[in-house]
Amino acid sequence: MSTEQLLPEGDSLRKAVKWMSTMCKEHPDRKRKDIIKEAEIRFDLSPKECEFLERKFSVS
C-alpha cells in the first residue's frame, strides 16, 4: 500500500491519524475501536471522515 493511499485529505483527519498512531504505540493494550472513537470526537471529524477511519484502521 502506498503512502498516498494512507494520507487523508483534510487537516483534521491528518492530525487524527497521527494522534491515533501515537496512541496505538503508547497504549498497545487499548482497543483500536476505542482509539478511533476518541479521535473522531477529539478532532471533530465529519461522518465521511469517521467512515474513512473505521474502514482503514479497524481490526477485523
C-alpha positions in Angstrom: 0.0 0.0 0.0 1.5 3.3 -1.0 1.7 6.3 1.3 -0.7 8.3 -0.9 -3.4 5.8 -0.1 -3.0 6.3 3.6 -2.7 10.1 3.7 -6.2 11.6 4.1 -7.0 15.0 2.5 -8.3 17.1 5.5 -6.1 18.7 8.1 -8.2 17.4 11.0 -8.1 13.9 9.6 -4.4 14.0 9.2 -4.0 15.1 12.8 -6.3 12.4 13.9 -4.4 9.7 12.1 -1.1 11.0 13.6 -2.6 11.0 17.0 -4.1 7.5 16.6 -0.7 6.2 15.5 0.9 7.6 18.7 -1.9 6.3 20.9 -1.6 2.8 19.4 2.2 2.7 20.0 2.0 4.2 23.5 -1.1 2.1 24.6 -1.0 -1.2 22.8 -3.5 -2.6 25.3 -6.2 -0.2 24.3 -8.8 -1.4 21.7 -8.3 0.2 18.3 -12.1 0.8 18.1 -11.9 2.9 21.3 -9.0 5.0 19.9 -10.9 5.6 16.7 -14.0 6.7 18.5 -11.9 9.1 20.7 -10.2 10.5 17.6 -13.5 11.1 15.9 -14.6 13.2 18.9 -11.3 14.9 19.7 -10.8 16.1 16.1 -14.5 16.9 15.4 -14.5 14.7 12.3 -17.3 14.7 9.7 -19.3 11.5 9.1 -17.3 10.9 5.9 -14.0 11.2 7.8 -15.3 8.9 10.5 -16.1 6.3 7.9 -12.6 6.6 6.5 -11.0 5.9 9.9 -13.3 3.0 10.6 -12.7 1.5 7.1 -8.9 1.9 7.1 -8.0 1.3 10.7 -10.5 -1.1 12.2 -9.2 -4.5 13.0 -11.3 -7.4 11.7 
